[in-house]
Amino acid sequence: MRRINGTALIIAALVATISALVFPVWSYADRSGTGEANLNASSVATQWGPLSATDRDFLIKVRLAGLWELPAGQQAIERAPSEAVKLAGDHLVVGHTDLDRRARDVASKLGVELPNQPTEQQQGWLRELTAASGEEYQLKFANLLRAAHGKVFALVAQVRHTTRNSLIRQLASDANQTVLDHITMLERTGFVDFDGLAREAAGASTASPSGPPVSSGDVPQVPVPVTPRGDQSFTSRPVPPTMAPLPQP
């Protein structure tokens, strides 16, 4: 009996050892709770590719942006003292009218229900703008809208990079152009508080900066230009630089 018990213990120990060795090799991607498993669980199949939860969230945020930024732009056209702010408002109205049409078309094809009212926070921003006037109005308009566009810009980039759905990918490309145009026009007003934007981003970040150290005062090494090899002919042209801020009246 002791011999049998000893053999059983040895077999049990071997099984435990083999299990410990095999367990890490087991396909981690197929286990519940992993990133890929969560992605698959939150995605639905469509003829244009899988539609993830992030994709659906992006569609809703595009819709919400139009629901408050378009009326904010229209209000700026009607109330802003400066032409630069009126022009930024014009870009908001035109851009979100077009982008909202595209988003509604994509949502209809993908079966995603969209909201018809801005969020409480967005309604609060509209009330802030309505209550302001003159210089205060222009400062609030430029900075509320610039901060909102900066945050959605990051989501657009994430979705454009990761989506597996061709309709969402195209909408993200369209949104990228629209949001960048709006950011540019808001900055051209001359009212954007870049220090405030940087402080807000720094307060929300938990990662340590990873950039190069501050210069010690020595003359830095001159970087070598990035140039193509050979004597080839190229047909494309560089993207034109963004325009400088308009002078304030």
trRosetta pair geometry for C-beta under 8 A, 3 or more apart (Angstrom, degrees):
i j d omega theta_ij theta_ji phi_ij phi_ji
1 4 5.6 -53 -151 35 34 112
1 5 6.4 33 152 -18 66 105
2 5 5.6 -55 -148 38 33 111
2 6 6.2 35 153 -21 66 105
3 6 5.7 -54 -149 35 30 112
3 7 6.4 31 153 -19 64 105
4 7 5.7 -55 -150 36 32 111
4 8 6.3 33 152 -20 65 106
5 8 5.6 -54 -148 35 33 113
5 9 6.4 35 153 -21 65 103
6 9 5.7 -53 -151 33 32 112
6 10 6.5 33 152 -19 65 104
7 10 5.7 -54 -150 35 33 111
7 11 6.4 32 153 -18 67 105
8 11 5.7 -54 -147 37 32 111
8 12 6.2 33 154 -20 65 106
9 12 5.7 -54 -147 36 31 112
9 13 6.3 32 154 -20 65 105
10 13 5.7 -55 -150 35 30 111
10 14 6.4 30 152 -19 65 105
11 14 5.7 -54 -149 35 32 111
11 15 6.4 33 153 -20 65 105
12 15 5.7 -53 -149 35 32 112
12 16 6.4 32 153 -19 65 106
13 16 5.7 -54 -149 36 32 111
13 17 6.3 32 153 -20 65 106
14 17 5.7 -55 -148 36 31 111
14 18 6.3 28 156 -16 66 106
15 18 5.9 -56 -146 39 29 108
15 19 6.2 31 155 -21 64 108
16 19 5.7 -55 -147 36 29 112
16 20 6.4 31 154 -21 64 105
17 20 5.8 -55 -152 33 30 111
17 21 6.6 24 152 -15 64 107
18 21 5.7 -59 -151 38 34 109
18 22 6.0 23 157 -14 70 112
19 22 5.9 -60 -138 42 29 104
19 23 6.0 44 160 -41 65 104
20 23 6.0 -39 -141 14 25 118
21 24 7.6 -66 -176 28 30 96
21 25 7.6 11 144 -4 61 116
22 25 5.7 -72 -162 43 46 111
22 26 6.6 65 145 -46 76 91
23 26 5.7 -36 -159 1 36 119
26 31 7.7 75 123 -54 109 114
27 30 4.4 49 106 8 116 111
27 31 7.5 173 104 -25 67 81
28 31 5.8 -48 -160 14 45 117
28 34 6.1 132 154 -97 81 152
29 34 6.3 -142 -131 106 33 155
29 36 4.7 -5 -155 57 87 151
29 37 7.3 159 173 -44 49 82
30 37 7.1 85 -172 -79 20 108
31 34 5.3 90 74 -19 85 117
31 37 6.3 -95 91 -38 42 147
32 37 5.1 -167 -121 158 38 154
32 41 8.0 63 -135 -53 87 140
33 37 6.3 21 34 70 30 138
33 38 7.3 20 -155 -51 16 99
34 37 4.6 90 54 10 81 105
34 38 6.8 -149 90 -6 39 88
35 38 5.8 -59 -149 38 28 109
35 39 6.3 31 154 -22 65 106
36 39 5.5 -50 -147 33 33 115
36 40 6.4 30 156 -15 66 105
37 40 5.9 -56 -148 39 31 108
37 41 6.2 30 154 -21 65 110
38 41 5.6 -56 -143 37 31 112
38 42 6.2 16 162 -10 66 111
39 42 6.3 -69 -147 42 24 100
39 43 6.1 21 157 -25 64 117
39 52 6.2 -35 -159 -123 79 124
40 43 5.8 -61 -140 33 29 112
42 52 5.8 51 104 -161 101 72
42 53 3.9 -47 166 -25 130 113
43 50 4.2 14 175 179 133 114
43 51 6.1 150 -156 71 74 40
43 52 4.6 -35 -91 -93 93 62
43 53 7.4 -97 -69 -18 54 67
43 164 7.8 15 -140 49 144 125
44 50 7.1 149 71 -155 30 67
44 51 5.2 -21 59 58 82 99
45 50 6.1 -42 -101 -100 51 67
45 51 7.8 171 -100 14 4 83
46 49 6.5 -5 68 58 88 34
46 50 7.2 138 23 -113 79 16
46 51 5.2 50 -6 -24 124 113
46 110 5.8 -33 -106 -127 160 81
46 165 6.5 38 56 -126 124 113
46 167 8.0 -56 113 17 144 125
48 51 7.9 56 74 -62 96 98
48 109 7.5 55 -13 133 138 124
48 110 7.4 -71 41 -87 128 97
48 165 5.2 59 114 -164 100 80
48 166 4.6 -119 -173 43 96 91
48 167 4.7 27 152 -12 165 99
48 168 7.9 139 121 1 127 78
49 163 7.8 101 106 154 134 83
49 164 4.6 -148 164 133 123 76
49 165 4.2 -170 80 -103 103 46
49 166 5.6 118 3 -12 124 76
50 164 4.7 25 51 83 95 126
50 165 6.3 -112 79 -61 41 88
51 55 5.0 -123 -163 83 68 144
51 56 6.5 78 157 -53 103 90
51 110 5.7 133 -102 -161 155 124
51 112 7.8 -143 172 -58 145 116
51 165 5.1 48 -90 -72 67 147
51 168 7.0 139 -123 -32 81 134
52 55 4.6 110 53 1 71 101
52 56 7.2 -135 100 -1 44 85
52 162 7.9 -44 34 125 155 107
52 163 7.0 -144 24 -122 112 69
52 164 7.2 91 -26 27 107 97
52 165 7.6 -149 5 -14 75 115
53 56 5.7 -54 -150 37 35 110
53 57 6.2 38 151 -21 67 106
54 57 5.5 -52 -145 37 32 114
54 58 6.3 39 152 -25 64 103
54 158 7.2 -99 -179 125 135 114
54 159 6.2 -170 141 -98 105 87
54 162 7.0 8 92 90 151 128
54 163 7.5 -139 96 -84 106 82
55 58 5.6 -54 -153 31 30 114
55 59 6.7 32 151 -20 63 102
55 159 6.5 122 -102 -143 57 110
55 163 5.4 99 -90 -121 107 111
55 165 5.6 65 -133 24 156 135
55 168 4.5 -55 -146 -112 110 162
56 59 5.7 -49 -152 31 35 114
56 60 6.6 32 152 -15 65 105
56 112 5.4 -173 -134 -124 90 130
57 60 5.8 -57 -151 38 33 110
57 61 6.2 30 153 -19 67 108
57 155 7.9 -110 116 -161 104 131
58 61 5.8 -58 -145 38 30 109
58 62 6.4 34 155 -22 65 103
58 155 6.1 176 -109 154 88 111
58 156 7.5 119 -147 -96 115 49
58 159 4.5 61 -90 -87 156 156
58 163 7.9 -70 24 -73 157 129
58 168 6.6 90 77 -157 136 111
58 171 7.8 133 129 103 117 120
58 172 6.9 -19 171 -85 148 98
59 62 5.9 -53 -152 31 29 111
59 63 6.6 27 151 -15 62 107
59 103 6.0 148 -156 -161 73 97
59 106 6.5 -139 -120 102 116 116
59 107 5.4 135 178 -83 132 97
59 110 7.5 -136 -81 66 162 141
59 112 5.2 54 99 112 156 158
59 114 6.9 -104 141 -91 99 101
59 168 7.2 -81 -58 -112 99 97
59 171 7.4 30 -98 118 78 161
60 63 5.6 -56 -153 38 34 113
60 64 6.2 33 151 -19 68 107
60 112 7.4 -121 -55 161 83 122
60 114 6.3 -178 -111 -126 65 69
60 115 6.6 67 -155 0 94 99
61 64 5.5 -50 -140 39 35 112
61 65 6.2 44 156 -27 64 101
61 152 6.1 177 151 -124 122 108
61 155 6.3 -9 89 112 162 161
62 65 5.8 -49 -150 28 29 114
62 66 6.9 25 154 -14 60 104
62 99 6.3 -125 -175 154 108 110
62 100 7.5 175 143 -96 89 53
62 103 4.4 -172 111 -100 126 143
62 152 8.0 127 -85 -166 56 132
62 171 7.0 -65 -62 163 171 119
62 175 5.9 -92 -110 -100 119 135
63 66 6.1 -61 -158 36 31 108
63 67 6.5 33 150 -26 66 108
63 100 6.7 90 -122 -131 57 83
63 103 5.3 -165 -67 131 77 143
63 104 7.4 101 -104 -68 107 73
63 107 7.4 26 -60 -45 131 150
63 114 4.4 -170 -112 -161 169 120
63 115 6.2 145 116 47 126 77
64 67 5.5 -53 -148 29 35 116
64 68 7.1 2 165 4 67 101
64 115 6.2 35 -80 56 87 127
64 118 6.0 103 -161 -129 79 62
64 119 6.2 24 -156 -20 131 95
64 122 6.6 -170 173 -32 99 161
65 68 7.1 -82 -160 46 26 83
65 69 5.3 -4 169 3 70 128
65 96 6.7 -142 119 -120 88 117
65 99 7.9 -29 87 106 118 137
65 148 7.2 153 -126 152 93 118
65 152 6.0 34 -84 -90 139 167
66 69 6.2 -63 -112 50 24 96
66 70 5.2 26 -173 -23 66 116
66 96 4.0 159 -121 -175 83 109
66 97 7.7 141 -150 -66 118 28
66 99 6.3 -165 -74 85 121 99
66 100 3.9 129 -162 -74 171 114
66 103 7.3 -165 -5 32 140 143
67 70 7.1 -22 -109 27 7 105
67 71 7.8 -7 161 3 41 107
67 115 7.2 -55 -36 100 161 101
67 116 7.5 149 -113 180 135 27
67 117 6.7 129 177 -179 147 17
67 118 4.4 -176 113 -66 114 79
67 122 7.1 73 92 129 99 151
68 71 6.4 -61 -155 44 35 101
68 72 6.1 38 151 -23 68 112
68 118 4.0 71 -56 -105 108 147
68 122 3.9 -136 -43 173 161 117
68 123 7.1 -122 -104 -67 124 43
68 125 6.5 75 167 70 139 117
68 126 5.7 -124 -152 -51 100 114
69 72 5.3 -54 -143 39 35 117
69 73 6.2 41 155 -23 67 102
69 92 5.3 -127 157 -167 94 115
69 96 5.4 164 89 -66 105 153
69 145 6.5 106 -129 -129 99 101
69 148 7.1 -164 -80 105 115 144
69 182 7.7 8 177 -151 141 155
70 73 5.7 -52 -149 33 30 111
70 74 6.5 29 153 -17 63 105
70 92 6.4 -176 -104 142 38 91
70 93 5.6 87 -151 -118 74 55
70 96 4.2 -134 -70 91 96 137
70 97 6.5 110 -123 -56 129 69
70 100 7.3 -26 -47 -28 142 141
71 74 5.4 -51 -143 38 38 112
71 75 6.2 42 155 -22 67 103
71 126 6.5 21 97 -125 121 129
72 75 5.7 -52 -149 35 31 113
72 76 6.6 35 150 -23 63 103
72 89 7.4 -134 123 -124 62 91
72 92 6.5 -67 84 145 88 158
72 125 7.4 -22 -87 124 136 107
72 126 6.3 -120 -75 -104 92 82
72 129 6.0 119 -131 9 92 174
72 141 6.9 160 175 -137 105 88
72 144 7.8 -129 -151 98 151 121
72 145 6.4 174 127 -80 145 116
73 76 5.6 -51 -151 31 34 113
73 77 6.7 37 151 -21 64 100
73 88 7.4 -129 -127 123 89 65
73 89 4.0 147 -165 -161 63 64
73 90 6.9 -172 175 -31 110 12
73 91 7.2 -129 -139 68 134 50
73 92 2.8 -164 -80 82 136 119
73 93 4.3 -157 110 -43 130 75
73 96 7.1 168 8 19 142 125
74 77 5.7 -48 -154 30 35 114
74 78 6.6 25 152 -11 65 109
74 89 6.7 171 -51 175 13 112
74 93 5.5 95 -65 -90 76 122
75 78 5.8 -65 -151 43 33 107
75 79 5.7 -14 168 15 72 120
75 89 7.2 -132 66 -136 50 135
75 126 8.0 142 -11 -150 155 84
75 129 6.2 101 106 134 151 128
75 130 7.2 -89 -144 -84 152 71
76 79 6.6 -76 -124 53 23 83
76 80 4.6 21 -170 -31 71 123
76 85 5.4 -125 -171 152 113 91
76 86 6.2 -177 138 -104 86 39
76 88 6.5 -58 137 81 157 88
76 89 3.0 -167 79 -74 115 134
76 92 7.3 80 32 32 133 136
76 141 5.5 115 -95 -155 115 150
77 80 7.2 -3 -72 19 12 105
77 86 5.2 83 -121 -151 51 80
77 89 4.4 -152 -44 110 74 134
77 90 6.0 97 -89 -65 116 72
77 93 7.0 -15 -26 -22 136 140
79 133 7.5 -101 176 -125 118 71
79 137 6.5 -94 128 165 117 157
80 85 3.7 -146 -169 100 151 121
80 86 5.0 -160 68 -59 122 71
80 89 6.5 -175 -4 -18 136 136
80 137 6.8 -154 -104 116 64 118
80 138 5.9 94 -142 -92 96 91
80 141 6.9 -68 -92 28 115 168
81 85 7.5 51 52 41 54 132
81 134 6.4 28 -27 -136 134 50
81 135 7.7 -32 28 -65 139 52
81 137 8.0 119 -5 65 92 118
81 138 6.7 -70 36 -50 93 128
81 249 7.9 -128 134 56 94 129
82 85 4.8 88 69 10 93 100
82 86 6.9 -156 100 -4 50 88
82 138 6.3 56 19 -115 114 145
82 189 7.0 117 93 -154 135 90
82 248 6.4 -48 -126 -145 145 79
82 249 5.7 -175 -122 15 90 109
83 86 5.3 -55 -146 40 38 116
83 87 6.1 41 154 -24 70 104
83 246 7.6 -104 89 142 94 154
83 249 7.1 96 11 -39 94 123
84 87 5.8 -53 -149 34 29 111
84 88 6.6 31 150 -19 62 103
84 188 6.0 -145 -160 122 110 85
84 189 4.4 146 130 -121 114 60
84 190 6.6 37 115 11 166 96
84 245 7.8 33 -147 -175 148 80
84 246 4.3 -172 -98 65 118 134
84 248 6.9 -71 8 -101 142 64
85 88 5.5 -47 -148 34 36 113
85 89 6.4 41 150 -20 64 103
85 138 5.1 -103 -74 -130 155 98
85 141 6.1 76 -156 91 120 144
85 142 6.9 -88 -110 -60 101 97
85 189 5.1 63 -77 -129 69 127
85 191 7.2 22 -80 3 109 140
86 89 5.6 -55 -153 36 32 115
86 90 6.5 39 148 -24 64 102
87 90 5.4 -46 -151 29 36 117
87 91 6.8 37 151 -17 64 100
87 185 6.5 -135 119 -161 89 114
87 188 7.8 -53 89 95 123 125
87 246 7.8 90 43 -19 144 158
88 91 5.8 -53 -154 34 35 111
88 92 6.6 38 148 -21 65 103
88 141 7.8 130 92 139 132 116
88 142 7.4 48 96 -102 172 78
88 145 7.6 133 152 94 125 154
88 182 7.5 86 -165 -155 84 65
88 185 4.2 157 -113 139 75 104
88 186 5.2 100 -149 -84 137 52
88 188 7.1 176 -72 62 105 95
88 189 5.5 -38 -28 -56 143 115
89 92 5.5 -52 -150 32 36 114
89 93 6.5 35 155 -19 67 103
89 141 7.7 -35 -71 -177 100 138
90 93 5.9 -54 -150 34 31 109
90 94 6.3 20 158 -10 66 110
91 94 6.1 -59 -141 44 30 105
91 95 5.6 26 163 -18 67 117
91 181 6.0 -146 -175 138 127 104
91 182 5.8 174 124 -100 115 66
91 185 4.5 141 32 1 158 172
92 95 6.0 -59 -136 42 22 108
92 96 6.0 5 171 -4 62 115
92 145 7.1 -66 -93 -150 139 143
92 182 5.9 78 -89 -125 73 115
92 185 7.9 -144 -40 85 77 138
93 96 6.6 -67 -141 43 18 96
93 97 6.2 23 160 -24 60 111
94 97 5.9 -57 -148 32 25 113
94 98 6.7 16 159 -10 61 109
95 98 6.2 -67 -158 40 28 104
95 99 5.9 15 157 -11 69 115
95 178 4.4 137 -169 -155 113 102
95 181 6.2 -179 -94 81 140 125
95 182 5.9 -127 58 -59 167 107
96 99 5.4 -53 -129 46 38 107
96 100 5.6 44 165 -26 69 106
96 178 7.5 125 -69 175 50 136
97 100 6.2 -54 -144 34 20 110
97 101 6.8 22 153 -19 56 106
98 101 5.8 -57 -156 32 31 112
98 102 6.6 26 151 -15 65 105
98 178 7.3 -166 78 -98 108 132
99 102 5.6 -54 -151 38 36 111
99 103 6.2 36 152 -20 68 106
99 174 6.4 164 -115 133 84 110
99 175 6.1 91 -144 -98 127 72
99 178 5.0 -21 -63 -50 133 177
100 103 5.6 -52 -142 38 33 111
100 104 6.2 33 158 -19 66 105
101 104 6.0 -55 -147 36 28 109
101 105 6.5 29 154 -19 62 108
102 105 5.7 -57 -152 35 31 113
102 106 6.4 27 154 -16 66 107
102 171 5.9 163 139 -119 114 90
102 174 5.7 -60 125 106 171 164
103 106 5.8 -55 -147 39 32 109
103 107 6.1 32 155 -19 66 109
103 114 7.2 108 136 -106 106 150
103 171 6.4 98 -93 -151 65 132
104 107 5.7 -53 -141 38 30 112
104 108 6.3 36 156 -24 63 104
104 114 6.7 -93 -106 19 71 159
105 108 5.8 -53 -151 31 28 113
105 109 6.7 22 154 -14 62 106
106 109 5.9 -60 -152 38 32 108
106 110 6.1 8 159 -1 69 116
106 112 7.9 -3 118 36 78 122
106 167 4.9 154 -138 160 102 116
106 168 7.0 122 -178 -79 140 53
106 171 5.2 -30 -46 -61 164 140
107 110 6.0 -69 -138 51 28 97
107 111 7.8 -115 172 57 56 10
107 112 4.3 -94 -145 69 83 96
107 113 7.5 133 176 -77 119 6
107 114 5.1 6 -171 -40 170 115
108 111 7.8 32 -178 -67 24 34
109 167 6.3 -160 85 -119 135 164
110 165 7.5 41 -107 -174 134 148
110 167 6.4 -162 -52 79 117 148
110 168 7.9 52 -69 -53 158 94
115 118 7.9 125 119 -85 130 17
117 123 7.7 -2 168 -62 97 121
118 122 3.6 -113 170 96 120 128
118 123 5.2 156 87 -53 111 75
118 126 7.1 119 58 -16 160 130
119 122 4.7 95 52 9 76 102
119 123 7.0 -138 95 -4 39 87
120 123 5.7 -55 -147 38 31 112
120 124 6.4 38 151 -24 63 104
121 124 5.5 -53 -154 32 32 116
121 125 6.8 35 149 -21 64 99
122 125 5.5 -45 -151 29 38 113
122 126 6.7 38 150 -17 64 100
123 126 5.6 -51 -152 35 37 113
123 127 6.5 39 149 -20 65 103
124 127 5.6 -52 -149 35 34 112
124 128 6.5 41 150 -23 65 100
125 128 5.5 -48 -151 30 35 115
125 129 6.6 32 152 -16 65 103
125 144 5.1 147 -155 -172 117 138
125 148 7.7 33 -126 -55 172 137
126 129 5.7 -53 -151 36 34 110
126 130 6.3 35 151 -21 66 106
127 130 5.5 -52 -145 36 34 113
127 131 6.3 28 157 -17 66 108
128 131 6.1 -64 -150 38 27 106
128 132 6.5 19 156 -19 64 112
128 140 5.8 -150 136 -172 108 140
128 144 7.0 154 83 -75 134 153
129 132 5.9 -63 -147 34 31 108
129 137 6.6 77 -158 -148 67 83
129 140 5.8 -174 -96 116 67 124
129 141 6.0 80 -124 -82 114 79
129 144 7.1 -113 -62 43 106 155
132 136 4.6 -133 -160 115 109 101
132 137 4.0 160 119 -85 102 67
132 140 5.0 140 11 19 170 147
133 136 6.5 38 59 58 41 102
133 137 5.1 5 -127 -35 13 122
134 137 5.9 121 49 13 31 101
134 138 7.4 -68 135 -2 36 97
135 138 5.8 -57 -151 36 35 109
135 139 6.3 34 154 -18 68 106
136 139 5.8 -57 -148 38 31 110
136 140 6.2 28 156 -16 66 108
137 140 5.9 -60 -148 40 28 108
137 141 6.0 29 156 -22 66 110
138 141 5.7 -51 -142 36 29 113
138 142 6.2 25 161 -16 64 108
138 189 6.9 -165 -177 169 102 132
138 191 5.2 -148 141 -92 94 162
139 142 6.2 -58 -145 38 26 105
139 143 6.1 3 166 -2 63 117
139 191 5.3 -142 -101 -175 51 117
139 193 7.7 45 -162 -34 95 108
140 143 6.4 -71 -140 47 23 97
140 144 5.6 18 170 -14 67 116
141 144 6.5 -58 -134 39 17 103
141 145 6.1 3 170 -4 57 119
141 191 7.5 44 69 94 84 150
142 145 6.5 -73 -149 45 18 102
142 146 5.8 13 161 -18 62 117
142 186 5.4 144 -148 -172 71 89
142 189 4.9 -136 -101 74 126 143
142 191 3.7 143 17 88 162 111
142 192 5.1 -123 155 -69 114 64
143 146 5.6 -49 -130 39 30 109
143 147 6.1 31 166 -19 63 106
143 191 7.0 -103 -36 130 84 93
143 192 6.2 143 -86 -130 68 55
143 193 5.5 13 -104 19 126 100
143 196 6.8 6 -146 84 129 144
143 197 8.0 -147 -146 -59 87 93
144 147 6.2 -59 -149 36 24 107
144 148 6.4 20 155 -16 61 111
145 148 5.8 -57 -146 38 31 111
145 149 6.2 28 158 -17 66 108
145 182 7.3 -110 160 164 112 113
145 186 5.5 -156 100 -110 111 141
146 149 5.9 -57 -145 39 30 108
146 150 6.3 34 156 -24 64 107
146 183 6.6 91 -136 -133 76 68
146 186 4.5 -178 -77 131 92 143
146 187 6.8 103 -116 -63 129 72
146 192 4.9 87 -54 -121 172 114
146 197 7.0 -72 123 -81 115 132
147 150 5.8 -54 -149 32 29 114
147 151 6.7 26 156 -17 63 105
147 197 6.4 -159 -95 -107 81 91
147 200 7.0 0 -131 80 119 167
148 151 6.1 -58 -154 34 31 108
148 152 6.5 18 156 -8 66 109
149 152 6.0 -60 -144 43 33 103
149 153 6.1 48 153 -37 66 103
149 179 5.4 163 -162 -161 96 89
149 182 5.3 -153 -114 102 149 116
149 183 5.0 -168 125 -74 137 85
149 186 6.9 165 23 10 147 150
150 153 5.5 -47 -150 21 30 120
150 154 7.4 31 154 -19 58 96
150 183 6.8 103 -71 -113 69 121
150 197 6.6 119 -22 -152 172 123
151 154 6.2 -52 -165 25 36 108
151 155 7.2 29 144 -11 64 104
152 155 5.3 -52 -154 38 47 113
152 156 6.2 54 147 -26 73 100
152 175 7.9 -100 147 168 111 122
152 179 6.1 -143 98 -120 105 141
153 156 5.6 -49 -150 31 32 115
153 157 6.6 32 152 -18 63 103
153 176 7.8 86 -143 -129 73 64
153 179 5.1 177 -89 140 81 138
153 180 7.3 98 -122 -71 117 67
153 183 6.8 23 -69 -54 140 142
154 157 5.8 -54 -153 34 33 111
154 158 6.5 33 151 -19 65 105
155 158 5.6 -54 -148 36 35 112
155 159 6.2 29 157 -15 68 107
156 159 6.0 -59 -147 40 28 106
156 160 6.1 27 157 -19 65 111
156 172 5.5 153 -163 -156 74 83
156 175 4.9 -147 -122 109 125 115
156 176 5.1 163 151 -80 133 73
156 179 6.0 -164 -15 18 159 152
157 160 5.8 -55 -142 38 28 111
157 161 6.2 25 158 -19 63 111
157 176 7.3 95 -74 -107 63 111
158 161 5.9 -64 -152 38 26 110
158 162 6.1 -14 167 10 66 118
159 162 6.5 -76 -132 50 25 87
159 163 5.2 29 180 -38 71 114
159 168 6.4 -105 172 160 114 110
159 172 4.7 -159 103 -101 106 136
160 163 7.0 -27 -107 15 15 108
160 169 6.5 95 -136 -144 58 64
160 172 3.9 -173 -76 137 82 134
160 173 6.4 114 -122 -64 118 60
160 176 6.3 21 -58 -53 152 131
163 168 4.5 -133 -168 101 155 122
163 169 5.2 -162 84 -68 122 77
163 172 6.6 170 9 -16 141 145
165 168 4.1 62 83 17 110 112
165 169 6.5 -179 89 -17 54 85
166 169 5.4 -50 -144 33 33 117
166 170 6.5 32 158 -18 65 102
167 170 6.0 -55 -152 36 30 107
167 171 6.4 28 152 -16 64 108
168 171 5.6 -56 -145 40 33 111
168 172 6.2 38 154 -23 66 105
169 172 5.8 -53 -149 34 28 113
169 173 6.7 31 150 -20 61 103
170 173 5.6 -50 -152 32 35 114
170 174 6.5 35 150 -17 66 103
171 174 5.6 -53 -149 38 35 112
171 175 6.1 35 152 -19 68 107
172 175 5.5 -52 -141 39 31 112
172 176 6.2 43 154 -30 63 101
173 176 5.7 -47 -150 25 29 116
173 177 7.1 25 154 -13 60 101
174 177 6.1 -59 -159 35 33 107
174 178 6.4 25 151 -14 68 111
175 178 5.6 -59 -144 42 35 110
175 179 5.8 30 161 -17 72 109
176 179 6.2 -55 -139 39 23 105
176 180 6.2 20 161 -15 60 112
177 180 6.0 -60 -146 39 25 108
177 181 6.3 28 156 -21 63 108
178 181 5.8 -57 -151 34 29 112
178 182 6.5 24 154 -16 65 107
179 182 5.7 -56 -149 38 33 110
179 183 6.3 36 153 -21 66 104
180 183 5.6 -49 -145 35 33 114
180 184 6.3 36 154 -21 64 105
181 184 5.8 -56 -151 36 29 113
181 185 6.4 23 155 -14 65 108
182 185 5.8 -56 -143 40 32 107
182 186 6.1 32 157 -19 66 107
183 186 5.9 -57 -146 38 27 110
183 187 6.3 24 156 -16 63 109
184 187 5.9 -61 -150 38 27 108
184 188 6.4 30 152 -24 64 107
184 242 5.4 -139 -129 -150 120 123
184 243 7.2 85 175 40 115 85
185 188 5.5 -51 -147 31 34 116
185 189 7.5 51 151 -35 58 88
186 189 6.0 -37 -169 4 38 114
186 192 6.1 88 136 -68 90 121
187 192 5.1 -41 -113 6 61 149
187 245 6.5 -104 138 -87 72 96
188 243 6.4 21 -100 93 129 103
188 244 7.6 106 -121 122 87 32
188 245 4.8 172 -142 -126 47 55
188 246 5.1 60 165 -6 96 88
189 192 6.9 110 60 -26 97 84
189 245 7.2 -53 55 -150 21 102
189 246 7.1 -7 -107 43 26 104
190 245 4.7 111 -73 173 81 136
190 246 6.8 -105 -25 65 109 66
190 247 7.8 49 -53 -143 150 20
190 248 5.0 -110 69 -53 156 109
192 197 7.3 2 171 -27 100 131
193 196 3.7 34 119 15 119 120
193 197 6.6 153 97 -17 69 82
194 197 5.5 -49 -147 35 38 114
194 198 6.3 39 154 -20 67 104
195 198 5.8 -56 -149 37 31 111
195 199 6.3 30 154 -18 66 106
196 199 5.8 -54 -145 36 31 110
196 200 6.3 32 156 -20 65 106
197 200 5.8 -56 -149 36 29 111
197 201 6.4 26 155 -15 64 107
198 201 5.9 -56 -148 39 30 109
198 202 6.2 30 154 -19 65 109
199 202 5.7 -55 -144 38 31 111
199 203 6.2 32 156 -21 64 107
200 203 5.8 -56 -149 35 28 112
200 204 6.6 18 156 -12 63 109
201 204 6.0 -64 -149 40 31 105
201 205 6.2 28 156 -24 67 112
202 205 5.8 -58 -142 32 31 110
207 210 7.7 -34 151 -27 112 103
215 218 7.0 -138 -177 46 93 65
215 220 6.5 -78 -118 -59 125 107
228 232 6.1 -77 135 45 138 118
228 234 7.4 148 -3 -47 162 131
229 232 7.9 56 86 -4 52 114
